[in-house]
Amino acid sequence: MLVSRAGRKFWYLRYTFRQHRRAIKLGEFPTTSLIAARQRAYELKGQIDRCIGLGQASGHLGSPGA
């Protein structure tokens, strides 16, 4: 979970793909529950493990801090 300076809370999946650190926003808390964020993260990890590029995934970021 990342908390913005404004106090908004977001679920993120952070991962490394081809030696680049990346992050995908999974949703905003409390709109997205922990269970839903974990399910989405599990699905995305499967895609990462199969070496599928996630450039088209919603909320894709070039780096975790962006």
C-alpha positions in Angstrom: 0.0 0.0 0.0 1.2 3.5 -0.9 -0.2 6.6 0.9 0.0 9.8 -1.1 0.9 13.1 0.4 -2.8 14.0 0.2 -3.6 11.0 2.3 -5.1 8.8 -0.5 -4.2 5.1 -0.2 -3.4 2.8 -3.1 -2.6 -0.9 -3.5 0.4 -1.5 -5.8 2.1 -4.6 -7.1 5.9 -4.0 -7.3 8.0 -6.3 -9.4 11.1 -6.6 -11.5 10.8 -7.4 -15.2 13.9 -7.7 -17.4 16.0 -6.0 -14.7 13.7 -3.0 -14.4 11.7 -2.2 -11.3 8.1 -1.5 -12.0 4.8 -1.1 -10.3 1.2 -1.5 -11.2 -1.6 0.3 -9.4 -4.2 -2.3 -8.3 -6.8 0.1 -6.9 -7.6 2.7 -4.3 -8.4 1.8 -0.7 -11.2 1.4 0.5 -12.8 1.0 -3.0 -10.6 -2.0 -3.7 -10.5 -4.5 -0.9 -7.4 -6.2 0.2 -8.8 -9.5 -1.1 -9.5 -8.0 -4.5 -6.0 -6.4 -4.7 -4.4 -9.8 -3.8 -6.4 -11.6 -6.4 -5.4 -9.0 -9.1 -1.8 -9.2 -7.9 -1.9 -13.0 -8.2 -3.2 -12.8 -11.8 -0.6 -10.3 -12.8 2.2 -12.3 -11.2 1.2 -15.2 -13.4 1.5 -13.0 -16.5 4.9 -11.8 -15.3 6.1 -15.3 -14.7 5.0 -16.2 -18.2 7.1 -13.2 -19.5 4.1 -11.4 -20.9 4.7 -7.7 -21.2 2.4 -5.6 -19.0 2.8 -2.3 -20.9 -0.9 -2.4 -21.7 -2.0 -3.2 -18.1 -4.0 -0.6 -16.4 -2.0 1.6 -14.1 1.4 0.5 -15.4 4.2 2.7 -14.2 7.8 2.9 -15.3 9.1 2.9 -11.7 7.5 2.4 -8.3 8.0 6.0 -7.2 6.4 7.5 -10.3 
